[in-house]
Structure formats: structure tokens, C-alpha cells
């Protein structure tokens, strides 16, 4: 199913296939465009309470964010949207459980980290609805490049398709790219849908199954490079 979906994507929109790439280099700091706006969309669905290698997926995600956020220059506009943090009285309510926790603004790293400590995983995985809200509302009034970084431990479970949405989005918007980090996802159809959402927007797609892989994925998505120190020993 995954191969068939990706084949369809390449046939339907060949002009975007060539622009797909995953940055794997090592460097020294974050290198974002001066006018690029970054929005994290993080998964707080109930499955994030599950344990992986002796640690909950939630704790892995939070630890990684605490490591990554301070590396982003303060003058870079970043924001945070979450989903799955509410149950809702009905399935419809649960599938609308997404909130902009911290608007996309410069100097917002501290607020993002502070807010993350109070959010608990509870509900479902409304990925597509969250993307729609982000594109419609969170970047309102901004020019330049918009960069969404979606971190999820599961596929869409609210009867929508992030792939279909992304394919419709690129018909009218060329300024938004979606990077996807698939965290401990095994289902091939879910992976195909998420990879499609990144592929057609010229974003990057990563899979992560450990804390180290999660950190590397976020580092690469943000183009954060590791410092390499050379020491000169004088005799």
C-alpha cells in the first residue's frame, strides 16, 4: 500500500518529487532563513504515555525539545501547536482537540518550554485538522517561508488524510513546507500518509525509534549542526 501511494504521488505531481531531500550533514549551529517562521506541532495523544526502551515517549519528546529549543536563535519566530491533549465528550470533539499554545513570535522559546510542562496526553490524533488550523490561522499575516515540524507517534485516526490535504494545499500555497517525524510508527499505511504530506510540500520525512534518533531528526529538520572542536596542543 505504501509503495502504491508513493507511486501515485510521483505520477500526479512530478514537479515536486525532485525537490525532496533529507539533510544529513553535520555543522555548527542552526541555519534558517531570516524570514522563515517555524511552528512545532506536537503529539499529545494518549499513546504518547506508552513506554519505549524504559522511558515514556512523552518524556523522550519533552527532553528532546528542552535540548533543541535553546539552540534556536532568539530572533527566529517559532511557535507551538499541540493536539490530542483533550478527550472531548464526543469523537467529533476529540477530533478537534488542537490548540495553539504559543504563537509564532521571536523570543518565544522560554514560553514554549514552560507551556510544555503542563500538557498531558489524553486523546486522539487529529493530524489533518491540526495542519489545517496551523495553515489557516497560525501563520496569518506572515510573509516569507513557513516551516511546520510535525512530530507524531501515530497516523491520522479522525477519518481525514494528511496526504490528501497536503496535495490540495500545494495547489494554492507554495510558501509552506511540512517536515514530519514519525516516532515509533510501524503501520505502513500511516507511514505512507505522513511521508506523502512531507514529500509533496518539499519537506523532510524522518522515522525515529529511540531518543537519539528523535533528537537527530529534530536537529536535521532545523538544520542544527553539531559543534566540532579542534584543539591545538602546544608543546
Number of C-alpha atoms within 10 A of each C-alpha: 9 16 11 9 15 16 11 12 18 16 10 12 12 12 10 15 16 10 13 14 12 15 12 13 10 14 13 12 16 17 13 16 10 11 13 17 23 22 25 22 25 24 28 28 26 19 20 24 16 11 13 15 9 7 13 14 23 22 14 18 21 15 13 18 19 16 12 17 16 12 15 18 16 15 11 20 21 25 25 26 24 25 27 29 22 22 18 16 8 8 13 10 14 22 26 22 25 26 17 19 16 21 17 22 16 14 16 19 25 12 14 21 17 11 13 17 9 7 14 16 19 20 23 27 28 26 30 24 20 25 21 15 16 21 16 10 11 19 20 10 6 12 11 12 16 19 22 25 23 24 25 25 24 22 23 19 14 17 8 14 20 24 22 14 16 25 18 12 17 17 8 8 12 12 13 20 23 25 27 27 27 24 23 16 16 14 11 13 14 20 21 18 21 28 26 27 27 25 28 27 24 22 23 23 24 22 19 19 16 16 19 11 15 22 19 20 27 22 22 18 24 21 20 22 18 13 10 9 7 6 6 6 5 4 3
